[in-house]
Amino acid sequence: FPGVYTRVSYYADWIKETACAFTGEFCPTCEVSQSLMKVIVHTDKWPEETSWKVTNKCGSSSDPIMSGGDYPEDSKYSTFASVACVSEGEYEFTIEDSYGDGSCCSSGYGYYSFQYGDEETIGGYFKRSETKSLGSCTSAPTKAPTRQPTQVHLPTNAPTTSQNLRH
């Protein structure tokens, strides 16, 4: 059925991102030097007021590497997910509510989850905006080198007999 395939293929990326965010399946395979970043936003009664962005605090650019918002008015209490592979860094997640009543609790029960590698922060109770950071601009320290191995005396090749062991 060509029409069915066309409609489903149009949403393939959205389906994969949503499955990755909630189940861990269909996530992009990140390079060794990268980590998976996930942003999940569950809108409140006024989704059109919500916007968010993620910036890397380690780089010279303040341009967002991920962003979302401008959610349609008819997406009340809907969940949106975004995923990306990102390099090591300190990432700042900022969520805003243009009206200033946040996403929880006076206007419904909206929330967000921001994940970077093994770190996660969750929230929703704020007024105009909230900012959270994950990661670090400095790489994790490496372990100190160990001492050189000590010399070990290996057994001789010649077998010994029980007579050699007597006193």
C-alpha positions in Angstrom: 0.0 0.0 0.0 1.9 3.0 -1.2 -0.1 5.5 0.8 0.5 3.7 4.1 4.2 3.5 3.5 4.4 7.2 2.6 2.6 8.2 5.8 4.8 6.0 8.0 8.1 6.8 6.3 7.4 10.5 6.8 7.5 9.9 10.6 10.3 7.3 10.7 12.8 9.7 12.3 10.3 10.7 14.9 9.4 7.1 15.6 13.1 6.2 16.1 13.8 9.2 18.3 10.8 8.4 20.5 11.6 4.7 20.8 15.3 5.6 21.7 14.2 8.1 24.3 11.8 5.8 26.1 13.1 2.3 25.5 16.8 2.6 24.5 16.0 0.9 21.2 16.8 2.3 17.8 19.3 4.8 19.3 22.0 6.1 17.0 25.3 4.4 17.4 27.7 7.1 18.7 31.4 7.2 17.9 33.8 6.1 20.7 34.5 9.8 21.6 30.8 10.7 21.8 27.9 10.1 24.2 24.2 9.9 23.6 22.2 13.0 24.6 18.4 12.8 25.1 15.9 15.5 25.8 12.3 14.6 26.7 9.6 17.3 27.1 6.1 16.5 28.3 4.0 19.6 27.7 1.4 21.1 30.0 -1.9 22.7 29.1 -0.2 25.4 27.1 2.4 23.7 24.9 2.9 26.7 22.7 4.5 28.6 25.6 7.3 26.0 26.0 10.7 26.1 24.3 14.1 24.7 25.2 17.7 24.6 24.0 21.0 22.8 24.7 24.4 24.6 24.4 27.9 23.4 24.8 29.6 25.6 27.4 33.1 24.4 26.4 33.1 25.7 22.9 33.4 29.3 21.6 29.9 29.2 20.0 26.8 29.9 22.0 24.6 28.5 19.3 22.3 25.7 20.5 23.3 22.2 19.4 19.7 21.0 20.0 16.5 22.9 20.5 12.7 22.5 20.5 9.5 24.4 21.0 6.8 26.1 19.1 4.7 23.1 19.9 1.2 23.3 18.4 -1.7 24.3 20.6 -3.4 21.0 20.1 -0.4 19.1 21.6 -1.5 19.6 25.2 0.0 16.9 27.5 2.1 15.4 24.7 5.6 14.0 24.9 8.4 15.1 22.6 11.8 13.5 22.4 15.1 14.5 20.7 18.3 12.5 20.6 21.9 13.2 19.3 25.4 12.0 19.6 27.6 14.7 21.1 31.3 15.1 21.9 32.6 15.4 25.5 31.7 18.7 27.1 29.6 20.6 29.6 26.1 20.9 28.3 23.6 23.5 29.5 19.9 22.7 29.1 17.5 25.7 29.4 13.8 25.4 29.3 11.5 28.4 29.1 7.8 29.2 29.5 6.9 32.4 27.8 3.9 33.1 30.0 6.0 32.5 33.2 3.9 29.8 34.9 6.3 26.9 34.2 5.2 23.5 33.1 4.1 22.1 36.4 1.7 22.3 38.3 -0.7 25.2 38.0 -1.1 24.5 34.2 -1.0 20.8 34.3 1.8 18.3 34.9 4.5 19.0 32.3 8.0 17.9 32.9 11.4 17.4 31.2 14.3 15.0 31.3 17.8 15.9 30.1 20.2 13.1 29.8 23.9 13.1 28.7 25.8 9.8 28.9 25.1 8.4 32.3 23.9 11.7 33.9 20.3 12.8 34.1 18.4 15.8 35.5 14.6 15.9 35.7 12.3 18.9 36.4 9.3 20.8 35.6 8.5 23.0 38.6 9.8 26.4 37.6 8.3 29.8 36.6 9.8 31.6 33.6 12.9 29.4 32.9 15.3 26.8 34.4 18.8 25.9 33.5 20.7 22.7 34.3 24.2 21.6 33.4 25.6 18.1 32.8 29.1 17.0 31.9 32.4 18.9 32.3 34.8 20.9 30.1 37.8 19.0 31.5 38.2 15.4 30.7 38.2 12.9 33.5 41.6 12.4 35.0 43.5 9.3 33.9 44.8 6.8 36.4 48.3 7.3 37.5 50.8 4.9 35.9 51.7 1.9 38.0 55.2 1.1 39.2 57.4 -1.0 37.0 56.9 -4.7 37.7 59.3 -6.2 40.1 61.7 -8.9 38.9 60.3 -12.4 39.5 62.5 -15.4 39.8 61.2 -18.1 37.5 61.7 -21.8 38.3 64.5 -23.6 36.8 64.1 -25.9 33.8 65.8 -28.9 35.5 63.5 -31.1 37.4 64.2 -31.8 41.1 64.0 -35.2 42.8 62.9 -36.0 46.3 66.5 -36.7 47.3 67.4 -33.1 46.6 64.7 -32.0 49.0 66.0 -34.0 52.0 68.3 -32.6 54.6 
